[in-house]
Amino acid sequence: MLSTLNVSQTGLNAAKIAVENVSNNIANESTPGYKKRVVQLSELSQMDSQFTGRGVNASGAYRITSQYMYDKLISENTKSNYYDKLSNMLSNVESIFAETTDSGLSADLDRYYQAVENLRTNPNSQIYKTTLENQGSIVVESLQNLYTSIEKQQQTEKKELGANVNDVNSILKEIGSLNEKIEKFGETNDLLDKRDQLELQLSNYADISVIKDSGYYELTLGGQTAISNNTNIRTLNVVEENSLQKDKFNYTKFNDLTKVTDVFDPLKYNSDGTPRTNAIDANDIVTYKLNNEFEVSVTMGESLTADWDNDSSTADTTQVIDLTNLTRALVFKINANSDMKDSITAYNGDYRVDANGNKLTDNNQDNFLRIESNFGGVSNQFDGRISIEKRDNTDSTIVDSREIIYKNDSESATAETKVYVAINDKEIPIKSGSLKAQVENLSSDSSNNKYQVYLDKLNSFAQTLADVSNKYIQTGTNSYIYGEAATNESLGVINSTGLFNGSNIKTLKFNKDLVSDLTQNKLDYLATIQWKNDLSFDGKGQNITSSNKSSLGEFFRDLKVNVSSDKEGVDFSKTTQLNVTMSIKSTYDQLTKVDKDEEMLNLIKFQAAYTANAKMITVIDEMLQTLLGLKR
């Protein structure tokens, strides 16, 4: 009888603990990260050879969880946040390109074309001239507004990236603090719930992996260890690296990649190595042009006083320009030009750096022309080319031919801005999450940088607009060679409107003062540009072999379509990934979250058990009272 009383007593205590656990579950139903508790009930072990039980033991409440499902949820949540951030970024860009019938670049471009047509009908009208001056300036302003708006979005994301990295460091620190408490007080349900919640929050930013094994905790972020040995925390930081643009004007002679020589070798030899019959000689003019705006020229046969050996300790000497010193002459003139020297520096071939950081070249002979930006990053990009105008040896007014030389694309280097997240200055190869979306759209070398794609296309638009609006050669009544780059390698009389110049958005200018100088012939040419649907946007003039051809208006419309298409594609991926994540979360929540209906059933069950055990104790008490009464 007494053993039965003990069984009932343990049952009563176990039911009491179970009811309290149910109440705790219901109370914490909406607590973030809370996982439902289940009371561990077990039979008390036997202490002798009796067959009757000793009762039930409620050893405590444990969390309901699944490490496999939890890891899958973290992984898919990271991917969802990547697409969510990317969609948000593209949404902002899409709003930048939003236009109405009367506003936006397309409308401004149409009004500019109409202003050209109006002035063409009456070249002496001051009203039409003023209108063209205004509309040309508005086109430039609209283009630059689009460009700077995208740049501002990049800067906003860059600031947010820094804030997000600070948030990540804060979460890592908090996890480390929880691990300290776990080491001190042991693993409690509340501490484990909080740590899981922080891990899930951390997965919004980047892909993470966690190892939990017998008191050992390690968390990796992007494959790099962020927390080791439970409490050893490594903080993240944002790194920006800006590289210089390096243009090499050299020539690979006779298809031998190991023998790179001066860019002017083609002016001396044919591709088979035989001397060229029309080699550059007296009166010929070699010009380097920067950003389709500034230029320096060297005339073969002219005398030039310069520091030919690049040794400031010796006096300058005078030499006559020929093919033996042409490259050094260009280097000297480029570096002495006030419009160029602040942004670029020219070198006679590759240089070495001495102990003091000075860049030294071998100036005993011409090597090849090397142009570098003075400052790194995509914001300091430039565009340069060499044009050669061959003139008659005796009559310098007679032009025999024109050629143009572009940089060696395979050996030149573009200016880059690389942004990444690092631990101890070592780049973290983040695979997903909001940090991944931000980093890849802030690094110009990333193939997934949508911002840079749109900025480059706007620059191509500006470069082509300036090129074709600047110079032309008329070849027939209504036929022309379009653009300055094309005229620099074609025979004929070069006509200059000077209306636009520049090679990108930032250098693009509309010269309104030259509107008054537009003749009927120039206006007739300008009017044809809007209808020309085979313009090349590859940056090397109007190359008829280019596959990237369209009109100015169509090129811009394609850009807007690309923005919308990118947004639509990302939104589709976002929706698909979100469905996957929600499916896993729903399954995980069914396992770990509090279900009120289930808890109410448990409450009824354990209350009934409590009542039954209480009645059993009452019955035994009455029996004991009866037995004691019989004894008396």
Stockholm file with secondary structure:
# STOCKHOLM 1.0

chainA/1-632         MLSTLNVSQTGLNAAKIAVENVSNNIANESTPGYKKRVVQLSELSQMDSQFTGRGVNASGAYRITSQYMYDKLISENTKSNYYDKLSNMLSNVESIFAETTDSGLSADLDRYYQAVENLRTNPNSQIYKTTLENQGSIVVESLQNLYTSIEKQQQTEKKELGANVNDVNSILKEIGSLNEKIEKFGETNDLLDKRDQLELQLSNYADISVIKDSGYYELTLGGQTAISNNTNIRTLNVVEENSLQKDKFNYTKFNDLTKVTDVFDPLKYNSDGTPRTNAIDANDIVTYKLNNEFEVSVTMGESLTADWDNDSSTADTTQVIDLTNLTRALVFKINANSDMKDSITAYNGDYRVDANGNKLTDNNQDNFLRIESNFGGVSNQFDGRISIEKRDNTDSTIVDSREIIYKNDSESATAETKVYVAINDKEIPIKSGSLKAQVENLSSDSSNNKYQVYLDKLNSFAQTLADVSNKYIQTGTNSYIYGEAATNESLGVINSTGLFNGSNIKTLKFNKDLVSDLTQNKLDYLATIQWKNDLSFDGKGQNITSSNKSSLGEFFRDLKVNVSSDKEGVDFSKTTQLNVTMSIKSTYDQLTKVDKDEEMLNLIKFQAAYTANAKMITVIDEMLQTLLGLKR
#=GR chainA/1-632 SS CHHHHHHHHHHHHHHHHHHHHHHHHHHTTTSTTCCCEEEEEEECCCSSSCSSCCCEEEEEEEECCCHHHHHHHHHHHHHHHHHHHHHHHHHHHHHHTCCCSSSSHHHHHHHHHHHHHHHHHCTTCHHHHHHHHHHHHHHHHHHHHHHHHHHHHHHHHHHHHHHHHHHHHHHHHHHHHHHHHHHHHCCCHHHHHHHHHHHHHHTTTSCEEEEEETTEEEEEETTEEEEETTTEECCEEEEEEEECCEEEEEEEGGGCTTCEEETTGGGTBCTTSCBCTTCCCTTCEEEEEETTTEEEEEETTCEEEECTTCCTTSCCEEEECCTTTHHHHHHHHHHHCTTTTTTEEEEESCCEECTTSCEECCCSSCCCEEEEESSCSGGGCCCEEEEEEEECSSCTTCEEEEEEECCCTTTCBCCEEEEEEEETTEECCCCSSHHHHHHHTTCTTCTTCHHHHHHHHHHHHHHHHHHHHHEEEECSSSCEEESHHHHTTSCSCEEECCCEECSSTTTCEECGGGGGGCCHHHHHHHHHHTTCCCEECSSSSCCTTCSCEECHHHHHHHHHHHHHHHHHHHHHHHHHHHHHHHHHHHHHHHHHSCCHHHHHHHHHHHHHHHHHHHHHHHHHHHHHHHHHHHHC
#=GC SS_cons         CHHHHHHHHHHHHHHHHHHHHHHHHHHTTTSTTCCCEEEEEEECCCSSSCSSCCCEEEEEEEECCCHHHHHHHHHHHHHHHHHHHHHHHHHHHHHHTCCCSSSSHHHHHHHHHHHHHHHHHCTTCHHHHHHHHHHHHHHHHHHHHHHHHHHHHHHHHHHHHHHHHHHHHHHHHHHHHHHHHHHHHCCCHHHHHHHHHHHHHHTTTSCEEEEEETTEEEEEETTEEEEETTTEECCEEEEEEEECCEEEEEEEGGGCTTCEEETTGGGTBCTTSCBCTTCCCTTCEEEEEETTTEEEEEETTCEEEECTTCCTTSCCEEEECCTTTHHHHHHHHHHHCTTTTTTEEEEESCCEECTTSCEECCCSSCCCEEEEESSCSGGGCCCEEEEEEEECSSCTTCEEEEEEECCCTTTCBCCEEEEEEEETTEECCCCSSHHHHHHHTTCTTCTTCHHHHHHHHHHHHHHHHHHHHHEEEECSSSCEEESHHHHTTSCSCEEECCCEECSSTTTCEECGGGGGGCCHHHHHHHHHHTTCCCEECSSSSCCTTCSCEECHHHHHHHHHHHHHHHHHHHHHHHHHHHHHHHHHHHHHHHHHSCCHHHHHHHHHHHHHHHHHHHHHHHHHHHHHHHHHHHHC
//
